[in-house]
Amino acid sequence: MRAQNKSVIVTGAGNGIGEGIAKRLAAEGAQVIVNDINEAGGQRVVAEITAAGGTAAFFKADVTHSAQVKALVDEAVRLYGRLDVMVNNAGWTHRNRPMLEVSEEEFDKVYAINMKSIYLSAIHAVPALRKVGGGSIINIASTAGLRPRPGLTWYNGSKGAVIITSKSMAAELGPDNIRVNCINPVFNPDTGLAAEFAGGPVDDARRAKFLATIPLGRFSTALDVANAALYLASDEASFINGVCIEVDGGRCV
Ligand SMILES: NC(=O)c1ccc[n+]([C@@H]2O[C@H](COP(=O)([O-])OP(=O)(O)OC[C@H]3O[C@@H](n4cnc5c(N)ncnc54)[C@H](O)[C@@H]3O)[C@@H](O)[C@H]2O)c1
């Protein structure tokens, strides 16, 4: 078991990529807090993990609110006695469209969910990780943060910020034995954000356009990303700090 007895929080785990990460880590022995603002989704994921013999509990919290993130971390410590791994996965995007058409409200929401959440998670999770002698923070960024395409400009920028912030956190927290890494997934058509990224329903034409840019010839799955997260969470990655794993089939443009 590669994550045996590790106490893990996965934000935005009531659907999509976060759900995949929560399930994969639980299957490898982690004790997981499934966080989301969507209670029905989060409870479903917990029920599925538990039915498969894993350990998980749901905690509703909005990752953009400091008091709620503090309560989330406190819950992991209360339930499992400690925190070892913080996966900042919750994310959001404005719909794919010209940058000048994105409202200020949408811009603020993108940065609150994608970026401020990393700050709040650091404020509240780092003391808990320090208390147990270290741990692993995994931030879900995006290929968009490295190789941006038109239509998602403000989202792309927020993920670029996640990537460089993760590297800076890694440099600063390394002496505490807290490793900070990110994962850059490429487009996954089976998630809640897919139509927003695509700028409309993921029809055959949109699928083909995306696929043409992925040399391995398929989209990413939640499991692809979860496998990378499992590695970064595990002791196998004990000397891996400040990296960004691109789980993107080699997307070149
Ligand atoms: N799907 C893709 O193609 C893709 C590609 C690259 C990166 N990503 C990133 O992967 C991460 C997961 O996205 P997904 O595609 O699985 O999307 P999703 O919409 O399927 O899941 C995101 C989950 O986050 C939750 N959430 C939203 N705001 C929240 C908040 N304030 N507090 C707590 N939970 C909140 C949602 O309720 C949802 O359950 C995001 O950071 C996204 O930017 C996705």
The ligand as an ORCA input file, in Angstrom:
! r2SCAN-3c Opt
* xyz 0 1
  N     -10.875     18.756    -16.713
  C      -9.804     19.189    -17.375
  O      -9.728     19.110    -18.600
  C      -8.674     19.840    -16.609
  C      -7.464     20.057    -17.263
  C      -6.418     20.650    -16.568
  C      -6.583     21.014    -15.240
  N      -7.778     20.798    -14.620
  C      -7.904     21.182    -13.207
  O      -8.281     20.044    -12.470
  C      -8.958     20.466    -11.282
  C     -10.251     19.663    -11.127
  O     -11.150     20.043    -12.149
  P     -12.167     19.027    -12.838
  O     -11.897     19.105    -14.266
  O     -12.156     17.716    -12.155
  O     -13.533     19.832    -12.573
  P     -14.921     19.409    -11.906
  O     -15.795     20.586    -12.078
  O     -15.360     18.091    -12.453
  O     -14.549     19.225    -10.365
  C     -14.182     20.314     -9.581
  C     -14.837     20.174     -8.212
  O     -14.427     21.308     -7.420
  C     -15.537     21.725     -6.663
  N     -15.383     23.124     -6.263
  C     -15.564     24.229     -7.050
  N     -15.388     25.328     -6.329
  C     -15.094     24.935     -5.063
  C     -14.818     25.637     -3.866
  N     -14.823     26.975     -3.830
  N     -14.543     24.924     -2.749
  C     -14.540     23.567     -2.779
  N     -14.819     22.859     -3.888
  C     -15.094     23.539     -5.016
  C     -16.729     21.514     -7.587
  O     -17.950     21.470     -6.861
  C     -16.362     20.197     -8.269
  O     -16.903     19.076     -7.591
  C      -9.160     21.984    -11.425
  O      -8.165     22.649    -10.679
  C      -8.969     22.205    -12.913
  O      -8.544     23.522    -13.203
  C      -8.819     20.211    -15.281
*
